[in-house]
Amino acid sequence: MLDARMAEMGLNKEDYWWYRDLRRYGTVPHSGFGLGFERLIAYVTGVQNVRDVIPFPRTPRNATF
């Protein structure tokens, strides 16, 4: 399937030998593409820094004991 898609897109298979070798046995089961909830909120609200939308930030020297 990967080779067929590469041929359809006109890609040289030899240029992607490392990726084809990596996917020789398929991939692990997964869903989605890794967009975190915080990054989604930052994108939707237009916040520039993702740290500003994290509900419980873990920044160094943030907690006082």
Secondary structure, 3 states (H helix, E strand, C coil): CHHHHHHHHCCCHHHHHHHHHHCCCCCCCCCCCCCCHHHHHHHHHCCCCHHHCCCCCCCCCCCCC
